[in-house]
Amino acid sequence: MNTSRGTLDCSVCEQKILNAATPGDALHDASVSAHLAACPECTEFFESIRDVKPVLDQYQVREPTEALIETVLVRTHRVQPAMRIPEREPNRAGMFRIVLAGLVSLPLVILVNALMGWALYEAALSLLPRTVAVYFVGLFVVWASMAVSLGYASLPLLDAIVRKPAGGRPVMADL
């Protein structure tokens, strides 16, 4: 918004429009009228408020009854006993599926590691002597296979961590 048009600052003009009983009453102030004549942004703001404010002023907020307030206060001050969360049985079927998926995918992992090792061997053979290239490729296949095996071996552990039973933490009882 512009802050240098007319004699008023835009934020002051907006506040005068908002604080008036009706937006039209703000026009009785000569500084607001002069600012609106010079500032198109504030004029647009005035026109939008002029259309919306009468509708908002008609909205009535319903106050709660004294009885409702007293009932809520009484219920909130009552101490509720905590309920225990029942513990779940661990789901062994999920762990079996993870182990089975690891065993089924193991040949695929070995095949992929062998193909990557072959590609690495071809690249290393162009740079290194044959025995050194075989040594590095062997290290790569062994370490990659170990990393993948460790990843599959950790899945049941991760499953156990994620599905950890609640352990009887207390919760608030329903009111």
C-alpha angles and dihedrals in degrees: 000000000000116000100187105058117110121344097299132073112243093240091051090049091051091049092051090051092048094045094051117101088238126007089244090060089063089065089068087073106086093210091055092048091049092048093049090051091055102036119063093187093057090043089056089047091050092050093049092048091046089059098041106036098068090054092048092048090058092057110104121205112218114228118216117246121254090246092056092049091050092048092052092047092050092050094047093052094051113100111235120207114241119247121219119235110236113240119242126228111250112258105239093176090069092053091048090053092051093050091046091050089050093051094046093048095046095089089050091050091050090049093050091047091049092050092048089047091052091050090047090048092053091050094044092047090062091055106031139039115273097254093049091047091051090048093052093044091049090051090049094051093046095048094043091049091048092049093050091045090050089049092053092043091054094054095084089048091051090047090053091050093049094046094045110152117250093248097220100293110177120244131190115267120240115268 
